[in-house]
């Protein structure tokens, strides 16, 4: 019945998509302009190339149109005496009288000032040619109409020095972004996100037992005008104690001086799961289990005793996967006059997960208004509201994930038993406690929901003391307010809730931040001198209130989390209040002489409540110099060189990305049993106070070059950087006799060094065909320079332990050395402790030559970080057709495949994959894998589970067509497109996806291949 409901929902989604698009087309096709006179023509540039998107408006009216891809246009005007206004960004506006003509062709002339691209730099903007720091930009064209939940996933492979690691394929799931490597161990490594001047709460605000929503998914990619990434210290120092990990500035779409315009877009996508593994059938698993128990000298369970009689009843992966649908709709209305501009938008995004009963929904509303009262006073505001909801079974414990359950289940078991009820659990030896549940039952019956309501906005006022932009005071107040509710109910007839039985949980998170900024900016140009100076003060406060209630032991499942009082036992009852505040002072001076020599000096003083009494304030300075060599007299005869600029910068920035109260002595609630065993509530010390706790400080040197050749048809940017982080924030475990558990301290250093290169070219440009290509590549090496241990020693014994002097993220373990054979002298083979060596066992290299395999024999097996990452984007247009092909990938990174480690266990505790069919047996001594053994070898980790994670992916292929204007009535433009995402991945990795999980693959929600059909219209 539920499957029929799902099929009905999918069919309804397709019908709704088609009906909405047809309704719009039919509605506007009946619109007839009441004008009596029609004018047609073409708009070209000075090279006779068509200009697409140029605006043509009848002067004094709202009547207008835009040019199509071939530069043509048709407009109906009031009479043959009308005046037409032609405009396009980067070109001078022209006014031409119709004067009885029916065809007017126009050649637009470039406006040198308008052509200067302006980028956001934090507390202001600057012409790109004047930049002295490392700043990269992405425009809206790369983001619009993408069927993705959040913009962070759209950045992958687009910018050199920016690595995007998708956490998993969960609908609405997020990604981790690293700008120029890792700068912290215990602190955050995520960049600071600033949307329209408001620092965003980018950490997850939910910590309940259910799903986690990516906080960046509250903003639709269709609302974004541009994204600037600040990478070096010169660019990020203006954000001081939060700039060490880079800064991402997001500017949303604003109104422009033009007639009111409505834009509508709709995209419908199909997602198909990609599975790399083939599971054993029932008979193969029974044979494996029988061998495992016999080799261990144990009695064989009944379900393994006669493999030939075992019947395969269920392909559990097929039962939990589905073809899923994504819908994305957006409508914008914007325009304005010289005095007032506006832009409003509304959007709906719905993504079904490829795992059954996992879904993501989002509603977004956004508005922007800017007004100029007079030449001295102007004001504006941007407001956004979103409601985001994620549904479906989710669990932070990956061993309890749906994909893990499906991998482990015995294929001889049916989904439903003979009585029509769900099979309760797996029947293999690992299926005890909460483990081994029926994945289909869990997906269908577990009720998990996370709903998040978010309001972001700002309001500002500009006072222009001189009536122009020379001396401007701006005051701006912004807020980011999130209310999130996380609800979960696991019925008492599910194995994952057998410890209840039945479990329910409700958690609410009320998170708020406000920021008030005041800046005074002075700009002046005299002779060959240009000066821009800014000083300011900012204040910010963050508060969060959390309530959690968890109840178990439910005899009745009907009310679920709607009435937790049905449960008998409270297992979670917690309230939390936290807050932090910052007070800052900022300044920046930018000076240029003769447009050749550019200097930028930035300083910020930050005070934070998070840090110790002796280090509440920190100062973060930077300086940068750029030499525009192309403006020198000796370069004037080199016509092929359009731009040549050298850049140097150095600065110090900080990282305050830790939880509040870490410098203070904190307490934790405990309930120890006394006397008759009755628990009594109380408090115990948790952290040792540290009045000297201070920021992490990252100093960075950057040397870069920008080259433009052949009228900037070929642009090259290259940067070399070195980052050194000191005073690492590190949680130090304390001995029990101290009375405390740990203390947050500043100890340890990290270094990063790398190279970035990007090139953009226009290989072909003709009247009908254009080709633009962009390629970027970057390298980064992160090293542990200092910790509270001696050089060469390691912190811990984990697989990715830290060793002073080595690279961060090195993988440690044993090197395999073949498989022991029957004719081998096994007394000469090094053995693991408490595991005698027998034929068929895995052998390991005895590095210390002592006959024992232990921690002293572990070596570096690889590294999670790539040697380099790259992206390659190509855009082609021919007449009204366009094609975009985007490739991205990494090289030299390794992946720990814990999923395969579980699926090649060969101990009879789980189902395994078909690679185990080539295991060692006396009849197959050349098998690639060791023998089956019910006594699992869990004593160590080896290179058997480390794989090459290098890959090249066809990330996106989009084909579009713009319908000719002459075929339209009442519509300015229509573009239809099809796109293919994650079309194919070239890789040696045997798992599902080498790019998710940050190099650690353990039963992750897999990514999908996506096929999309879309349309965008302008009225």
N, C-alpha and C positions, 0 to 999 in steps of 0.2 A: 504493500500500500504506500509506504514512504517513498519507494523508488518511483512509483507512478506520480506522486506529488512532485518529486524532483524533476521528472521528465516534463511535467506540466509547467513548472516554473521556467525551465529552459525554453520551452516552446513559447511561453508568454513573453519572455525577454526578447526573443527574436521577432515576434509579432509586434511588440511595442516599439522596437527600434525601427522596423520598416514603416509602421504606421505613422510614427512621429515625423520621420523624414519626408514621407509622401505628403502628409498634411501640410507641412511647411512649404513644400514645393507647389502644391496645388493652390494653397492660400495666396502665395505671392504671385503665382502665374496669372491670376486674375486681376492683379493690380495694373491698371493702365495709367500711365502718366497723362495728365490733362494738358500737357504742353502741346503746342501746335507746330513747333519747329524742331527738326532733328539735325544734329551736327555729329559727324563722325571724323575720325582721323587717327593719327599715331603719334606717340611720344617717344623720342629717342634721345640719347646722350650725345656728347660731342664726337664720339667715335661711331655714330650712326647705329649704336646698339639699342634694342628696345628697352624701355624702362617699364617694368611691371610694378603695379601698385601706386603709380602716380595719381594724385588727386586732381579732379577737374570739377569745379564748382561754378554755378552761375552766380555772379556777384550780386549780393543783396538778397539772396534766397538761400534756402536749405537744400536746393536741388543740386545733386551732384552725382559723381560716379568715380570709379578708379579704373586704371588701365589693366588689361589682362596680361597674360604671360608674354604675348608677342607685342606688347606696347599699344595695342589698338583700343579704341574707346568709342562709345556712342552715348550721346546725351540729348535729352529733350529739353528745350529751353522755352521761355515764355514768348519770345519773338525773334525775328531776324536782326534785331538791334541789341540783343543781349551782350553782356561782357563775360567772358570766361576767365577763371583764375586757375592757372596751372601751378602745382607745387609738388615737391618731392624732397625728402630728407637729403641734405647735402647739396641741394641745388637752389638757385635763385628762383623766387616766385615770379611768374609772368602773368600779365593781364592782357588779353587780346579781345577786341571787339569782333563779334560774329560778322557784322556788316554784310548780311545777305549770303554769306558762304555756307555751304553744306558740308565742306570738308576742310579741316584745319589740322595741319601737321606741325608739331612743335619740337624744337630742339632745346633741351634744358641745358643751362650753363652751370658749371660747378661753382659752389660757394665755398671758398677756401676755409672760411671760419667754421661753417656748418659741417664741413667734412671732417673736422677734428673730432674723433670719437672721444666721448666723455665717459669716464669710469668712476664708480664709487670707490672711495678710499677710506671711509670711516670718518664721520663728522665732517663730511664735505665731498666734493668731487673734483676731478682734475682731467685735463686733456691727456689722452694716452701718450702723446709725444712728450709731455712734461714729466712723466713718471721717472722716478729714480730708484724705485723698489721693484720687487718681483711680484707682479699682479697679473693674473690670468682671468679671462672673461668668457662667459657662455651666454649667448643671447636666446631669446624666447623661441626662435625657429627650431632649436634642437630639443625643446621640451614640449612644445604644444602637441596635443592629441596623442600623447603617449599613454598607453593603457597601463600605467604604473601608479602605485599608491603614494609614493613619496619621491621627492626630487633627488634625494641622495643616491638612489640607484641609477638615476640618469647621468650621473657624473662619471661613471666608470669608463676609463679609457679616454676621456675627453680632454684631460689636462695633465701635462707632464708634472710629476712630483706629487700627484694626488692618487692614492691607492684606495679603492672602494672595495670592501670585503662584505659581501652579502652574508648575513648571519644564517639564514635558511630560506626556504621557499614558502613559508607560511604567508597566507594572504595578509597584506598590511605589514609584513615583517620589515625590519629595518636593516641597515647596513652600518658597518664601522668604517670610518674614514680616517686615514692617516695622511697628513701633509708633511712631507719630508721626514718620514720615519717616526719612530717611537721615542718619546721624550720623557716618559715616566714609567715607574713600575707599579706603585700603589695608587698614584693619582690618575686622573682621567687623561686619556690620549685623544679624545675627540676634540675637533676644532670648536671655536666659539661661533655660534650662528646668530646673525643679527638680521632681522627682517624689518625693513623700513625704519631702521634706527633703534629697534627694540631688541635687546638681547633675549634670545629665545630659551625657554626651558627645554633643553634637548635631551636630558636624561629621562629615562623611563620613570613615570610617576606612580607606577603600580608595582606592588610586591606581593600580591596575593597568590593564591594557589592555582589560578587559572591562566588566561591568556595575557600577553603583554603587547600593548599597542606601541608602535613606533611613533614617538611624539612629533616627528617631522611629517607624518602622513596627514596632519590636519590642514596642510596647505596644498591646494591643487596646483599641479604643474602648469595648467592653463592660465593661472593668475600671475605667473612670474614673467617679468619683463627682462631681467638679466640677473646673472649670478657672477659676482667677483670673488676670487679666491686670493687672499693676501698670504704670501708665503714666507717672505724674508722678514727679518727683525725691523727693517726700516718701515715696512708696510704695517706690521702688526704692533709695533711699540705704542701706537696710539691707544691700544687696548690693554697695555700694561700687564698686570698680573694674570690676564686670561689669554695672552697672545702666544704662548709658547707652542701651542699645537696648531697654529694658523687660525685664520679667521675667514668665514664664509659670509659674505654680504649678499642678501637677497633683496632685490628691488621689485616690488609688484607693479602691475600695470597701472598707469595713471591716465587721466583724460588729456586730450590734446585740443589745440585750437582748430576745430573742424566741425562740420555739421554732425548732428547726432547719427551714430552708426550702431547697428545691431549685428553682432557676430554670434553664430551658433555652430557648435560642433558636436558630432556624435560618433562614437566608436563602439563597435561590437567585436569581441574577441573570443576565440576558442582556445583553450589551453589543454594540451595533451601531456600526460606524464611520460617521463623518460626513465626507464628502469634498466640499470646495467647488469643486474643480477638475475640468474635463473636458479630457482630453488629446486631441491631434490623432491622427487615424488614420494609417495608413501612407501613403496617397496624399497627404494634406494635409501631412504632414511632408516628403515627398519634394519637393512643389512649393515649400515654404518653403525647403528646402535648396538647390534648384536656383536660386531667385531670389537667395539669399544669396551663392552662389559667383559667379554671373553679375554681380551688382552690385559685387562686390569685384574683378572682372577675373581671377578664378582659374578653373582647370579644374574642371568639375563632376564629383564622384565618381560612379562607376558606379551606386551604389545610389540616386542622386538623378536620374539622367538621363532616366528615363521614368516620371514620377509616375503616369500613368494605368494602368500595368501593375502597380503595387505593390499587394499584397494585405495587409490587416491580419490578423495571425495571433494577436496576444496583447494583451489588456488587462492591463497589468502591475499596475495597482492592484488589480484584481479578484483577481489571483493571490496577492498578499501579504496582503490583508485577509481577515478572517473574522468571523463572529458568535461571540463568546466567552462563556464561562460563569464566574461567580464563585460560590463557596460560602463560607458563613460560619456556623460552629457554635460555640456557647458554652454551658457548663454552670457554674453557681455553686451552692455549698452554704455557707450562712452562718446564724449565730444566736448564741446565748449567754445568759449569766445576768448577774447583777449583778457577779460576780467575774471572769468570763472571757467574752470574745467572740472569734469566729473567722469567717473567710471564706476559702474556697478556690475557685479557678476553673481551668478548662482550656478552651482554645479552638483551633480549626483554621480557617485562612483560606486559600483557594486562588483565585487570580485568573488566568485566561487573558488574554493580551493580544490586542488586535484585530489585531495583526500576527502572522503565523504563527510558531509555535515560540518565543513569548515568554511566560513564565509567572512567577508569584510565589507562593510557599508560605510559610506561617508556622504554627508550633506555639507556643502560649503556656501557661505554668503559673504560677499566682500563689497565694500564701498569706499570710494575716495572722492574727496571734494577739495579743491584749492581755489582761493578767491583773493583778489587784489582789491583792497578797499580804496587805496590811493597809492601814489608812488612811494609813500613812506611805510605803509602798513599792509601786510598780507598775512593770511593764515590758511591752514589746511588741516585735514584729518584723514586718516585711513583706519578703517575698522574691519575686522573679520570675525566671523563666527563659524564654528564647525561642530558637527556632531559625528563622531566616529564610533563604530561598533564592530567588534570582532566576536565571532561565535565559533564554537566547536571545541572538541576535546584538545586540551593542550596541557603539557606538564613539563616543568623545568628539568625533571629527572628523565634523561633521554632513554634510560632503560625501561621506562614506562610509557614511551611514546607509542602512537598507533603503528608507526612503521616498524618499531622494534617488536611489538606484539605479533605483527603479521609475518615478520621474518622468522620468529621463533616457533610459531604454531605448527603442530603436526598436520601435514596435509591429509592424513587418513581420517581426521575428524571433520564432521560436517558443521556448517554454520548453525543449523538448528538440530536439536535432538529429535527422537522419534515422536515426542509429544508436541512438537512445534515450538518448543522454547529454545532460546539461545543456548548453545553449548557453553557451559559455565567457564571452563578454563582449559588450558593445554593439559595433556596427560603425561608430559615428559618430566624428568626429575627436577628440572629447574623451576617448575611451576608450583611454588609454594608462597604463602603469604599473599601480598598484593601483586605478585608477578604472575605472568602467564595467562592473563585474561584474554577473552575472546575479543579481537579488535573490532569486529563488526558490531557486536553488542555495545562495546565501550563507545564507539563513535555515534551510534544511534541513541543511546540512553543517557550518556553523560550530558549534563546541561551546564555549559560554561558560557559566560557572556561578560564581556568587558565593554562598557559604554563610557565615552569620554566627551564631555562638552567643554569647548574651549573658546574663549574670547580674547582676541589680541587687538590692540589698537594704539594709536597715538594721536595727539593733537599738538600743533605747533603754531607759533606766531613769529613772524619776522618783522623787525623794526629796521628800516633802512634810513639811517640818520641823515644821509646826504641825498636821499631820493634816488639812489642807484645802488649798485652792488659793491661800492667801495668800502663801506663800513656798515656791517649788518650784525645785529644782535638777534639770536634765535633762542627761544625757550621752548622746550619740547617735553611733554609728559607722556609716557607710554606704560602700558600694562599688558601682562600675560596671565590670564586667569583660567585655571583648569579644574574642573570637577570630574572625577573619575569614579566609577563604581565597578568593582570586580565581583562577580557572583559565580558560584560553583555549587553543583549538587551531583553527587555520585550515588545512585540508588544502592540499596543493600543487596541487590542481586547481581552486582558487578564484582568481579574478582579484585579490581583495583581499590574497592572500598570494603574488602572483607575484614580489614582491621577495625572497622567501625562497629558493627556493619552499617554501611551508609554514612556518608560524610557531606556536610554542607558548610559553606563559607561565604561570608559577605564582607567586603572591605571597601571603604570609601577613602578617597584621597582628595583633599581640598588644597590646591597648590596655587600660590599667587606670587607674582613679582611685579614691582613697579620701579620705574627708573625716571628720574628727572634730570634733564640735561640743559645747561645754559652755556652758550658759546658766543664769543665776539670775534668776528672775522673782518680783517682789513685787507683790501686788495688795491694795488695801484701799479700803474705803468708809467714810467717817464724815461724818455730817451731809449736807451738799450736795456734799461733795467725793468725787471718785473718782480714784484714782491707780493706774497700772500702770507699773512700771519693770523694765527688763531689761538685764543686762550679760552679755557672753559672750566667748568666744574660740573661733576655728575654725582648723583646719589642713587643708590639702589638698595632695595630690601626684598628679601625672599622669606616666605613663610609657608609652612606645610602642616596640616593637621590630618592625622591618619587614625582610622578606627578599623579594627579587625575583630570579627567574631566567627569562630569555627565550632561547629557542633557535630557530634557523631552518635552512633547507636540509634538509628532510625528504624522503627518497626513499620512505619507507613511512609511510602515514597510520594504520595500524591501531591503534596504541597511544595515539596522540594525546598529551595532556598527562600521561597515566599513566606515561610513560617518556620524558622529554625527552632522554635520552642518544641517542636515535635521530637527533636533529638534529645536523648537523655543525658549525654555527657558533653561538657564543654572542653574542647581540646585547644582552643585558641581564644584569648580574650585580651586585647591589647589596644591601647591608645598611645599616640605619639604626637608630640608637638616639637617642631624645630624651626629655627630661623637663622638667617645671617644677613649682614648688611655690609655695604661698601661705600666709602666716601673717597672721591678721586678728584684730582686736578690735572688738566691736560693742556698741552701747548704744542704748536707745530709752526715752523717757519719754512717757507719755500721761496727760494730766490733764484732767478735766472738772469744771466747777462748775455745780451745779444742773441738770445734763443740758442746759445751754444753751450754754456756752462751752467749746470743746474745743481742746486744744493738744497737738501732737505734735512732739517733737524727737528726731532720729535722728543718730547719728554712727558712722562706721566707719573704722578704720585698716587699710589693706591693705598688705602687703609681698609683692612678687612677684620671683621669680628672673628674669623675662623682661626686666626693665628695667635701665638703666645703674646703675653703682656709685654715682652721685650722686643717684639718684632711686629707690631701692628701695622706699620707703614713700610712701603718699599718704593724705590725710585727706579724707573725703567726708561733709559735714554736710548736714542739711536741717531745715527747720522748717515747721509748718503750723498754721493756725488755722481753726476752723469755728464758725459761729454758728447754732444751731438756733432760728431766729426763731419757729417754730411753738410753741415752749415758753414764749414770753413771755406775760405776763398779757394784754397788749393783743390777742393773737391768739386768746384762748380763745373769744371770741364768733363767730369765723369758722369755723363748723362744717365748711364745705366744704374747708378747708385741713387736710389730715392731716399734712403734713410740709412744712417750708420750711427749707432749710439753705444757707447761703453758705459757700464754702470758698476759702481762699487758701493757696498753698504756694510755697516756693522752696528749691532745693537744688542741690548739685553732685554729680555721679556721674561714673564713669570708664569707659574702654573699654580692656581689656587683650587684645583679640582679635587678637593677632599670634602668629606662630610663635616658639618659644623661640630664644634665641641671637642675636636680631637686634641686640642692643646690643654684641655681641662681634665680633671679627674672625673670620670663618669661612673655611674652605677648601673647594675643590671639586676632585674628582678629574678629571684630564685625561689623555689619551693621545696626545700629539703624536708625529708621525713624525720619526725622526732617520736621518741617513745614507742607508741603502738603503730607507727608507720603512717600516721596521718600527716599529710603535707602541710607545712606552715609557710605562708608567704613572707618574703623579706627582701632585702637588698644586699648586694655584694659588690665590692670594688671591681671595676672592669679595666679602666685605663689609668696609667700613671700620669699625673699632670706634667706638662712640659712648657714652661714659660718662654723657652727659647725657640719653640717651633716657628719656622719661617717658610716663606715661599720657596718652591723650586725656581732656580734662575737658569735661563737658557741664553747663552751668548751665541750669536750667529754672524758669520761672515759670508757675504755673497758677492760674486763677480759675474756680471752678465754682459751680453752683447745682443743688440737688436739690429737686424740688417733687412733693408728693403731694396729690392732690385727691380728694374724694368717697370717703373711706375707702380711699384709695390705689388706687381703681379706675383712676385716671389718674396715671401717674408720669412725670416729665420730668427728665432730666439734661442739662446743657449745660456745656461746658468750653471755655475759651480758653487757649492755651498759647503760650509762646515758648521755644525751645531755642537755645542758642548753644554750639557746640563749638569749643574752642581746642586748640592743640598737636596738630593732626592728624598721625597717623602716616603718613609719606609716603616711599616709596622713591625716592630721588634717583639718577638715573644719573650715573656719574662718568666723566670723560674717560679714554681708554685709557692716557695717560701716567701716571695716578695709580697704576696697578698693581692697581686694584680695579674691580669692575663697578658696584656701587651701595652706597649707605649709607642706612640707615633713620634718618629724622630727624623731629623735631617741627616742622612748619611748615604754616601754613594754618588757616583758620577756616571753619566752616559754620554756617548758621543755619536753623532750622525754625520756622515759625509756622503755627498752624492752629486750627480750630474743630470741636468735636464736639457732636452733638446726638442724643439718643435719647429715645423716648417709648414707653411701654407702657400699653395701655388694655384695659379689659374692657367693651366696648360693650354686650354683652348677657349676662345671666346669669339663667336661669330654672331651673325644676325639671328640664326635659328638654333645654334648649338653652343652650350657652355659647359665647362667642366672645371670644378673647384675641388682641390684635394688638400687634406690636412693630415699630417703625421706627427706623432709625439712619442718620445721614449724617455725613460728615466731610470736611474740606478740609485740605490741607497744601501749603505752598510751601517748598522747600529752595533756598537760595542759597549760592553760593560767595563768601564774604566776603573771603578772603585766601589767597594761595598765594605761591610763590616767584617770582612774575612780577608785572608792573605791571598796574594796573586796566585792563580792556579787552583785554589780551593773552590769548592762549589757550595752554593746556598741550597741545601736540600738534596734529595736523591731522586727527584721526579724525572720524567721523560724529557722535559724541557727545562732542566735546572739551569741556574745562572752561575757562570764561572768568570771570575775577574780576568780580564784580558781577552776573553772570547767574544764572539758575536752573540747578540741577544737572539733567542729563539732557536738555538742549536738543539738538535734532537739526540738524546743519549740512549744507548742500549747495547745489546750484544750483536756481534757479527756472526752470522750463521756460517757453518763449515761443512755443509752436506748432511747426509742422513746415515746413521750407523747401519752397517750391513752384517749379514750373518757370518761372512767369512772374515770379519775384522776382529782384531784383538781389542776388545772393549775395555780391558784393564788399562790401556794406554790412552783412552779417550777421557778428556776432562769432563767432570760431571757437575750437575747442579746439586746443591745441598739437598739431602733427603729424597733424591730421585735417582735411583740406580740406572745406569746406562744399559739399554738393551737394544737389540736390532730393531730398526724402524724409528728410533728416537732422533730428534733434531740434535745435531752437534753444533757447538759454538767455539769460536776461536778463544784459546786460552792465552790472553795477552800477557799475563804475569807468569806463565809457565810453571804454575804450582799444582796443576791437576784439578783445581777447584774453580768452578765458574761462579763468581760473585761480583759485587759492585766494582771491584778493582779491575774487572775485565771489560767494563763498559767503555765504549768509545763514541765519538761523534758520528752519527749516522746520516746527518743531513741538517737542513735548516728550513724553517717555515717561510722565510722571507724570499721573494724572488730576486734573482740577480738583476733582472730588469723587467719593466712593464711597458706596454706600448698600446697605442690606439691608431687606427688608420681609417679616416672618413673620406668618402668620395661622393660628390653631388654632381649629377648630370641633368641637363635640361635640353629638350629638343622640342621646339615650338611649344605646344601646350602640355607636353609630357615632362615628368621629372622622375628621377630615380636617385635614391640615396642608399649607399652601401657602407656599413660600419663594421670594422673588424677590431677586435681587442684581444689581448692576451698577456701572458707572463711567461718568463723563462727562468729556469734554475731553482724554482721553489719545490719543496717536498711536502707531502701530505701524510699525516698519520691516519691510516685507515683502520680505526677501531671497529668500524662496521664489519669489514672483512675479517678482522681478528675474531669477532664473535661468530661470524658465519662460516669460519673454517675451524671451529673449536674441535670438531670430531670427537666429542665426548658423550654424545647421545643426549645432551641436556637441551639442545635446541635443534631446530631444522637447520641445515647447512646448504651452501650453494654447490653447484655441480662441479666446481673445480676440485672438490674433495674426492671425486671419483678417481682421480689420478693420485691416490695416496699409496704409501708403501704397504705392501703385503708380501708375504713370502713368495707369492706367485707374481708380484709386480715390484721387484726390488728397485727398479728404476723410476718409481713414482716420484713426482715432483714434491709431494707433501709427506710429512711424517705419518706414522701409523695412527690409527684410531686408538683412543685410550680414555676410558671413563673417568680416570683420575686426571683431571685437567692440569696442564702445565701452566700455572699462573705465577711461577717464580721470577719471571723476568720478561723484558721487552726486547725485541730483536728487529733487525733490518727487514725481516719478513713482512712487517706491517708498515714500512716506510716506502712510499711510492713517489715517482716523479710527478709533480703537479703542474708541469708546464702545459700550456694549452694555447691554441689559436681558435677563437670563436667568431663565427658569423653572427654578430650580436644583433644586427638590424638590417633588414632589406625592405625598403619602402618604395612603392611605385605609385605615382600620382598623376592625375589628369585634371587640368583646369578647363572647364567648359567654356567655349568661346562666348564672348559677350553678346554677339549677334543672336545667339540661341536663347538668351535670357530676357525675361520681362519682369521688371520690378525687383530684380536681384542684382547686386553689384558684382558678385563673383561666387562661383561654386567650384570647390575642389573635392574630388573623390580620390580615395587612395586605398591600397591594400598594403599590409606590412607583415613581415615574418620576423619574429624575435626569437633569439637562441636557435637559429635555423640549424646549425651544425657546429660541433666542437671537435677539433682535431687534438687528440691527447693520447698519451700512453696510460693515463690513470684508469684503473679498473673499476672505480666507484662511479657513483651517479654524477657528481659534479666536482671538479677540482677547485672551483673558485669560491665555494661557500664554506662557512665554518672557520675561517681564518687559518686554514691548514690542518684543522682537526675535524675529521669526519666521523661522527658517532651517531648513527641513527637519526640523521637530520631530515627535516621535512624537505623533500626534493624540489628542485626547480622544474620548470615546465617549458615546453615549446609553445609559442603563442602565434596564432594566425588572426589578423585583424582586418576589418573592413570599416572604413570611416568616411565621413563627409564633413566639410566645413563650408559655411555660407556666410556671406556678408550682405546686409541689406542697407 
